[in-house]
Amino acid sequence: MKPETDEKIISYIRRKISEAKSIVAVLGIEMMVEGGGYDLDSNEETYRVEEAYGYTPEDMISTAFCNAKVERFYRFYKNEILSMEVKPTPAYEALLRLQEQGKLSAVINQNFHGIPDGIRFNNVVELNGSIHSNKCRRCNKMFDLN
């Protein structure tokens, strides 16, 4: 792509944002990876996890796996999911500025790691749940991340 094309795209995006009255941000895996997390669906991570646990991340993140292999599920969850630390990035800061301007209506988060500490959006929809809110399957008692 030519540099002038990049400037045209950036200018177009800036114009659309300035004209917008309501913006909804959809956050995906790229936001998490940029903040220091890793993509369990990448080839390298899938192979690493399968080597360590005998199953792919996709297999282990299922309800059926959790019900059938409880100990293995929680070992994976604790070692791979809960240990992943995702930090704020300039992209989160930009979204906070849009919120301050009254333009950001909602954030739809597809990552179960939630929004990094220190970032507070007014309206967040956690599509796949969040590791920050855990419920006992037997008694329905809620537990925080710790």
C-alpha positions in Angstrom: 0.0 0.0 0.0 1.3 3.5 -0.9 1.8 6.0 2.0 -0.7 8.4 0.4 -3.3 5.6 0.4 -2.6 5.1 4.1 -3.2 8.8 4.7 -6.5 8.7 2.7 -7.7 5.8 4.9 -6.7 7.5 8.1 -8.3 10.7 7.0 -11.5 8.8 6.1 -11.6 7.0 9.5 -11.0 10.3 11.4 -13.8 11.9 9.4 -16.2 9.1 10.2 -15.4 9.1 13.9 -15.8 12.9 14.1 -19.2 12.7 12.3 -20.4 9.7 14.4 -22.9 10.2 17.1 -22.7 6.7 18.5 -19.9 4.2 18.2 -19.8 0.5 19.3 -16.4 -1.1 19.5 -16.1 -4.8 19.0 -12.9 -6.1 20.7 -11.3 -9.3 19.4 -8.2 -11.4 20.0 -6.0 -8.7 18.5 -6.7 -6.4 21.4 -5.7 -9.1 23.8 -2.5 -10.0 21.9 -1.5 -6.4 21.6 -1.8 -6.1 25.4 0.6 -9.1 26.0 -1.8 -12.0 25.9 -1.5 -14.9 23.5 -3.8 -16.4 21.0 -4.5 -20.0 22.0 -5.9 -20.6 18.5 -2.6 -19.8 16.8 -0.7 -22.8 15.5 2.2 -22.4 17.9 0.0 -22.1 21.0 -2.3 -24.9 19.9 0.6 -27.3 19.5 2.2 -26.2 22.8 -1.0 -26.7 24.7 -1.8 -30.0 23.0 1.7 -31.2 23.9 1.3 -30.1 27.5 -2.3 -31.3 28.1 -3.0 -33.9 25.4 -5.9 -31.8 24.0 -6.3 -28.6 22.0 -7.4 -25.4 23.7 -10.6 -25.5 21.7 -11.4 -29.0 23.1 -10.6 -27.9 26.7 -12.6 -24.7 26.7 -15.9 -26.6 26.2 -18.5 -27.4 28.8 -18.4 -31.1 27.8 -14.7 -31.2 28.5 -15.1 -29.4 31.8 -17.8 -31.9 32.9 -15.9 -35.0 31.8 -12.3 -34.1 32.8 -12.7 -31.6 35.7 -9.2 -31.8 37.1 -7.5 -31.4 33.6 -9.9 -28.6 32.7 -9.0 -26.6 35.9 -5.3 -27.3 35.6 -5.5 -25.8 32.0 -7.7 -22.9 33.2 -5.4 -22.0 36.0 -2.1 -22.4 34.2 -3.1 -21.0 30.8 -6.1 -18.8 31.1 -5.8 -17.2 34.6 -2.0 -16.7 34.3 -2.3 -14.6 31.1 -1.9 -11.0 32.0 -3.3 -8.5 29.5 -2.3 -4.8 29.9 -3.9 -1.6 28.6 -2.8 -0.5 25.2 -3.0 2.8 23.2 -6.1 1.3 21.5 -7.9 1.1 24.9 -6.8 4.7 25.6 -8.3 5.8 22.3 -11.6 4.1 23.1 -11.6 5.8 26.5 -11.1 9.2 24.8 -14.1 8.4 22.6 -16.1 7.6 25.7 -15.1 10.9 27.3 -16.3 12.6 24.1 -19.7 10.9 24.5 -19.3 9.0 21.2 -18.6 5.4 22.5 -22.0 3.8 23.3 -20.8 0.3 24.1 -17.9 -2.1 24.0 -18.6 -5.7 22.9 -15.8 -7.9 24.2 -15.2 -11.3 22.6 -12.3 -12.2 24.9 -13.1 -14.0 28.2 -10.1 -12.3 29.8 -12.2 -9.1 30.1 -11.0 -5.6 29.9 -7.5 -4.9 31.4 -7.2 -3.5 34.9 -7.5 0.3 35.0 -9.7 0.5 31.9 -13.3 1.3 32.7 -15.9 1.5 30.0 -19.5 2.5 30.9 -21.3 -0.2 28.9 -19.5 -3.6 28.3 -21.1 -6.7 26.8 -19.0 -9.8 27.6 -20.0 -12.2 24.7 -18.1 -15.2 26.1 -18.2 -14.5 29.8 -15.3 -13.3 31.8 -12.6 -14.8 34.0 -13.4 -12.1 36.5 -16.8 -13.7 37.3 -16.8 -17.4 38.1 -19.8 -19.3 39.4 -19.8 -22.7 41.2 -21.6 -25.2 39.1 -23.1 -26.9 42.2 -24.3 -24.1 44.4 -24.2 -21.1 42.0 -22.0 -19.1 44.4 -20.1 -16.4 42.6 -16.3 -16.1 42.9 -13.9 -13.4 41.7 -10.7 -14.0 39.8 -8.7 -14.9 43.0 
